[in-house]
Amino acid sequence: LSNETGEKLFYQHLVNEFSAQNLLFWKAVQKWKKMYGSTRDDSYQKYARNLYNRWISPNSFLQLNVSSDNLDEVRKTIEECFKKGTAVPKTVFESVEGEIYQLMESDSFMRFKNEPAFTQYMGVEAPSMEVVSSFQESEIY
């Protein structure tokens, strides 16, 4: 599923099962990690704050459905950085990012493989999670 059509089908599946935020978060973190160290500090720190506000904050509209321990640890680290005015570490989202990827791969994607649209699109080819790695960044914001 490394092309645009496959990506859109998987994304639509996630929308239908009310978990599109998983793919959007995962892609946003990938973008943030690429930005880290390659752009001005304020750019990637601002992006980290956007990630926090959109998906990690207790008040987030798109809060992720992951373990509370992971979310609490990320919240604590980020809030401490914001409070002290220090840089958010590049690794701060890794635990949540990994949990989200695992959830998509072992849960959402497994159900997606049983969808008629997927079967029709794929024919008899074996599915892969490459759909996630090539999802269009423009869909994130």
N, C-alpha and C positions, 0 to 999 in steps of 0.2 A: 504493500500500500504506500509506495513511495511517490505517488503522484497526487496531484491536486484533487482529483475525483475521489480517490480513496480517503484522503484526509477529510474531505467534506462529509463523506458518508459516516466516518467514525465520529466526527464532531457532531453531526446531526443525531447519531445514536446517543451520544452523551447528553445532548440537549433533551432528548426524549426521556432519558432516565434521570433527568435532573442532576447531572453530575458534570456538566460542561466546564464548571469552574476548575475541575481537576486538570484537564488538558490546558486550559488557559493559564493556570498557576504554573504548571510545569514548564510551559514555554516561556513565561515571563521570567522565571528563575534562570533558564538557560540564557536568555538575553542579558540578564543582570550579571551573570558570571562572565559573559564575554566582555561586558562593559568594564568590569572591575579592573582597575589598574590601567585601562587603555583610554579612559576619558578623565576629565577633571573630577576631583573628589566629590564636589558638590553634585555632579550629575548622577553618579551611581549611588550616592547617599540619598538623594532625592528619590531615585527609583526604588531604593530599599524601603523608604518611607511609604511610597505608593503601594509596594507589595504588602507591607505590613497593614496599611489601612484597608486595602481591598480584600485580603484573604486571612490575615492572622489576628487582627484586632478582635476583641470580644464583641465589638459593635459592628463588625464587618457584615455587609449584606451578602457577600459571597464566601462566608466562612467555610473552611475546609472541614470535611468529615474525616479527621484523622485522630490519633490518640491524643488525649488531653495532655499527657506527659510531654509529647513532642511539641505541641502548641505552646504549652506553658514555658518550656525551656527556650523556645524561639522568642516568645513574647518578652521573657525576662531579659534575655541578652540584648534584644533590640531596644527595649525601653531603657535599659541601663546606658546603652550607647547614646541614645537621644538625650537622656538626662545629663550625661557627662560631656556631650558634644564630641564624642570620639567616633571613629570610623566603624561602621557595621562590618564585622568580619565576613570575608567571602564565603566561608563555610556555614554561616548561620542558618541557612535554609536547607542544608543537606539532609537532615533527618526527615523533615516533612516532605521534601522533594522525593526522597527515596520511597517513603511510604505511599505517596501519591502514585508514583510510577508503578510500584508493585500492585497497588489497588487497580489501576487501569489495566495492567497486563494480565493479572490473574482473575479479575472480576469483570469489569466492563468489556474488555476486549473479548473475553470468552463468550459472553452473551452476544456481542456484536457478530461473532463468527456464525451464530445461528440465525441471524436475521436474513430474510429473503433478499433484501437489497445487497447485502454482502455476498451471499451465495451467487446471485446473478452477476454481480460485478467481478468476482474472483473466478468464476467458473470452477475449475478443479484445482487451482493453484493453492498452495499452502499460505496461510496468513502470516504476517509478521507485524511487530510493533513499530516498524519504520514509519508508520503513519504519524506517530508522535514526533519523531525527530524532524520531519519535514513539514509540519503544520505551518501555515502562513503566519508570520509574526504580525501582520497587519490585522489579524483577527483578535489580537490580544487587547488592543486599546482602540 
